[in-house]
Amino acid sequence: MTQRKKLTHQEITKKLNELDGWSLKTDRLTKSFVFSSFVDAFAFMTKIALIAEKMDHHPEWFNVYNKVDIALSTHDVSGISISDFELAAKIENIL
């Protein structure tokens, strides 16, 4: 696995402009998704889980009925790394 490094605030801000609807909150990339049903929300989470496992980079998330809140950070660098942006981009591609 490639060594991850913590991105600077300037690097994060620049990369954040490349993502639609993601924001920076407490050293995490965050976004909320709303679906038409619980089944659709759960299917979305399942697709993300398969990708995250392959990347060995797992999201923090919260699900209630049709809403999924996702927070991405890299625990081994205590902040945000390029892996968070890569996973966010893959999440966007699922939609």
N, C-alpha and C positions, 0 to 999 in steps of 0.2 A: 504494500500500500504506500502511496505517495505521502510524504511528510506534509502535513497541513500547517499553514501559518495564519496567524490572526491578521485580518485586513485592517488597514488604517481607516479612520473615519472618512477621509477623502476618497479612498478606494471604494468603500461601501456606498457612499453617496453617488459616485459615478456609476457603479454597477446597478444601483437601485433604480436609476432612470431607465434601465433596459427592461425592467419588469413592470407589468401592468397591475396596478392595484396593491402591490406589496408595500409595506412601510417598516420603518425601524422603530422598535419599541423595546426599551430596556435590553439593549445588546442582542436583540433577536429580530429576524425578518418575520413579519407576521402578515397574515391575510385570512379573511373569513370567506367562506363559500356557502351559498344557500342553494339547495336542490328542491325538487318538487316532492320528494318523499324520503323517508328514512332509508329505504332500499337503495335509492340513487346515491345518497350520501355514503352509505356503507360500501357500495360498489366502488365509488371514488376512492375511499380510504383503502380498500383492498388493492386496487391498482397501484396506489402510492406505496403500500407496504411491500409489494413485490419489487418495485424499483429501488426503494430505500434499502432493502436487504441486500440486493446486488451491489449497491454502492457502499454498504456498511456505514450508512449515514442515516440515522433515524429521526423523524420529526417528533416534536412534542405536539400533541393535538387534543382537542376536546370536541366531543360530538354530543349534540342533543337533537333528537329527531332529524330534521332536514338540514341542520347547520353544522359545518365543520370549521373550527378555528385551528389554524396551523401556525406554529412558531418554530423557526429554524435557527439553530446555533450549533457551534462545534465545541463540544464539552472539553476536548483535549487541548484547545487553545484558549478556552475561557472567553469566547467571543465569536465573531463571524468570520468564516473562511470562504474560499472559493467554492468549497463543497456545498455550502448553503445556497449559493446562487445557482449552482448546477442542478441541485435538487428542485429548487423553486422553478427553474425553467422546465424541468421534466414534468412537474406538477401542472404547469400551464399547458403543456402539450397534451396532457390527458383530457383536458376540457375540450 
